[in-house]
Amino acid sequence: MRISAAGRLTDYFRKNPQLAEAFKLLEEADLATEPPFSGYDLVRDAMTAAYDSILDGAAVDQTLTALNEKAARLYRESTSD
């Protein structure tokens, strides 16, 4: 999905507000690089699962809060000695 497509999806987003919220994440995301730590593959998988959950109707705030906590834990685990 491209950000430029948003203008054509107004009616669809009105009928599917959870998708509108998920689409907004594209505007806020820094998609240029991924962090250089060994556990990031697991974080990326968790992000995909969270995004899918949001698309399926999960509460955006709760899902992203849980994702943030999981990502922080995975980071700590991957960088600990």
Contacts in CASP RR format, 6 or more apart in sequence:
PFRMAT RR
TARGET T0000
AUTHOR 0000-0000-0000
METHOD contacts of the structure
MODEL  1
MRISAAGRLTDYFRKNPQLAEAFKLLEEADLATEPPFSGYDLVRDAMTAA
YDSILDGAAVDQTLTALNEKAARLYRESTSD
1 23 0 8 1.000
1 26 0 8 1.000
3 26 0 8 1.000
3 27 0 8 1.000
6 13 0 8 1.000
6 23 0 8 1.000
9 23 0 8 1.000
12 19 0 8 1.000
13 19 0 8 1.000
13 20 0 8 1.000
13 23 0 8 1.000
14 20 0 8 1.000
18 54 0 8 1.000
18 55 0 8 1.000
18 57 0 8 1.000
18 58 0 8 1.000
18 60 0 8 1.000
19 55 0 8 1.000
21 54 0 8 1.000
21 60 0 8 1.000
22 51 0 8 1.000
22 54 0 8 1.000
22 55 0 8 1.000
22 60 0 8 1.000
25 51 0 8 1.000
34 40 0 8 1.000
34 44 0 8 1.000
35 43 0 8 1.000
35 75 0 8 1.000
37 75 0 8 1.000
37 78 0 8 1.000
37 79 0 8 1.000
38 78 0 8 1.000
39 74 0 8 1.000
39 75 0 8 1.000
39 77 0 8 1.000
39 78 0 8 1.000
40 78 0 8 1.000
42 74 0 8 1.000
42 78 0 8 1.000
43 70 0 8 1.000
43 71 0 8 1.000
43 74 0 8 1.000
43 75 0 8 1.000
46 67 0 8 1.000
46 70 0 8 1.000
46 71 0 8 1.000
46 74 0 8 1.000
47 67 0 8 1.000
47 71 0 8 1.000
50 58 0 8 1.000
50 63 0 8 1.000
50 64 0 8 1.000
50 66 0 8 1.000
50 67 0 8 1.000
53 63 0 8 1.000
54 60 0 8 1.000
54 63 0 8 1.000
END
